[in-house]
Amino acid sequence: MLLGALRLRGLGLRSRPLRGFASLREGQESPPLGAEVEWKDRAETVIIGGGCVGVSLAYHLAKAGMKDVVLLEKSELTAGSTWHAAGLTTYFHPGINLKKIHYDSIKLYEKLEEETGQVVGFHQPGSIRLATTPVRVDEFKYQMTRTNWHATEQYIIEPEKIQEIFPLLNMNKILAGLYNPGDGHIDPYSLTMALAAGARKYGALLKHPAPVTSLKPRADGTWDVETPLGSVTANRIVNAAGFWAREVGKMIGLEHPLIPVQHQYVVTSTIPEVKALKRELPVLRDLEGSYYLRQERDGLLFGPYESQKKMKVQDSWVAHGVPPGFGKELFESDLDRIMDHLEAAMEMVPVLKKADIINIVNGPITYSPDILPMVGPHQGVRNYWVAVGFGYGIIHAGGIGKYLSNWILHGEPPFDLIELDPNRYGKWTTTQYTEAKARESYGFNNIVGYPKEERFAGRPTQRVSGLYKILQSKCSMGFHAGWEQPHWFYKPGQDTQYKPSFCRTNWFEPVGSEYKQVMQRVGVIDLSPFGKFNIKGQDSIRLLDHLFANVIPKVGFTNISHMLTPKGRVYAELTVSHQSPGEFLLITGSGSELHDLRWIEEAAVRGGFDVKITNITDELGVLGIAGPRARKVLQKLTPEDLSDDAFKFLQTKSIKVSNIPVTAIRISYTGELGWELYHRLEDSATLYERIMNAGQEEEIDNFGTYALNVLRLEKAFRAWGSEMNCDTNPLEAGLEYFVKLNKPADFIGKQALKQIKAKGLKRRLVCLTLATEDVDPEGNESIWYKGKVVGNTTSGSYSYSIQKSLAFAYVPIELSEVGQQVEVELLGKNYPATVIQEPLVLTEPTRTRLHKRMAEKINQLTES
């Protein structure tokens, strides 16, 4: 890498070899690694990969008391991506659950040096994200309401404060900053060595070089892990192999959707203005310039995220594998790729113009399609866990090690992190898709994070419903586990563009029309992305009775059932249809397909149940038809009696609609009269067209998932992932009706739930109404009462029936009474909100039942 005396825009460049970033940062020699001669033939857990994530897991498992933890590293600890990482640490994350991971990591790093005696080089000067546009200021306000109910310390600060703590900035464009006082950076090499010292202290065995050459599953669920040093039989294995994770997966027939990308950063020599400072500069993130910048000794370290057109994917590694022996090597630098960002940085921090570059680091980091890591047990392979795909492994390592250790030891995740579930991907996740999404995700690192965001690279996948070609020009599609599903429909003359916003945007009026369509006439929705499982066998009823807190429905009927964790939290919500004696159709949300299937399969194996479980998600299409005229439309197409007495609510029947075989379930998430029609995927287009033709007199039309969300909120229907998940129990979520504590079966979580009920609840889910201006709750906003944050929303929308905003929220039990006043924070403003009696709108079955009772009373009065 010969740069000579090249000068670019006033920035002098010269190069020297990078000799391990630990010595560059702290001026320390690498601590000697003691030779380990011990070997174990058996292990409780074998971790494959000695980067910071794998070593953190070994540390946490051993510290928690697990015996026989073995970590195998193919070359040396930190080889791969850890050793050359920039080491940034931040409490901030735009998501909700990952904030907890970041928090746990930082709290560990703060005490690790004292615990292990190993210097970790942890600096906490804070960090500032810069807003140079009004929409960024809105984004910061949006993020603040999603942070206030967490332990994370975070503030919006004015330009004067920004200049005070980062005096080298050009303040011309700066409007505000998002400030996290506890942020900073850590030396990745020293961090990993400290975690390794801790892991050994608590009894873990870390072996290197010990490349894994073969993984062989045994019939009892254990694994034979083979290396040149010998073989280990493990109760479970954890793939934490970084950019070698694909190779490890291939050993057992899995294609993990991971791809290495090149990430560059540059380090300058001493800058006099930096050296003269009395305190370390906070880490800077210029979001419009798409780069981070921090102090490195008396100079600066600058790292950009190039656009998806300029960034470089190491696709040859995907096609041909990682080159043998690659461990602590770097790629050749390419300054042309990052010049736009460098110029932006020089404008924002003018002292860079006269700085000399002494190092350019261009190394591989691993991306998943959506930039988030893949963490947890893998569906379809017993006792195989992953902790892979970390684009930001340093800030994730401590928290993920704790999270996975807790999960492994206690049999359930300590809190909800479904966004990291490795099972969010499937067979539809091709290499081409992975590369397209990785490019997009890398290039979009610093774009504005809107609610209801859609990203379009790699779409559509091979996983499209039979209606995709018919509907794609009529609606705005959303991405759901590989499927394309209509979010909202547009009419001629309406704005059809994707226009994300923190306020109401171009879909607001069309969604209102779809809402009225379902409430007043009849609408059709494509529900094909649902996860669908067939379960049958002599033990099917016993298995489901063990899995679900509800009773098993009678043959020909459906119910809503919940799978709970051993601690009594809501792992999943499904509809269970008893189609014929001992045969069931289970339906779950699109994002939960393999998440739920894994739980069911593992329970079946663990309990020795004689059942056959088949994933039929890709075989069946689903059409929903709903609204007061739904029966009239469908009755034209089937000889089956669809009257209320003949086809009852929650009944399921195999019928023919226009001579097309369907499984019809009288249920609708809209809460209106409706059916879900399950059919062969290849019949979807024909079935849809015949229903639409039959409904012309009834003014039938389409509706999408945005309108569906409004309808379910008004009916007070809970949604898994929002109102209920692994952070909530069913009692506080208001699901008592679906939980049968008195049923004979000892379902998973039953005993824990009895204890929760006996102790009493501390919080409860309530329904709120609030009058806002041009913004509606989305979920995860802060709830305020008397100047303090007391809870959070879980989901929300505009209610077209009362013309106010509507939201679900968790509040303390003492604030859960109807009529209670609280406040909801939206975009930096607190809006008065009132707890209402739910549901806001009665469901159609309830209205029908009340109508019948009223009619009976009138008849009785008339007869008397």
Summary of the structure (lengths in Angstrom):
residues: 864
radius of gyration: 28.5
end to end distance: 101.0
largest distance: 106.3
contacts: 3050
relative contact order: 0.09
helix: 29%
strand: 27%
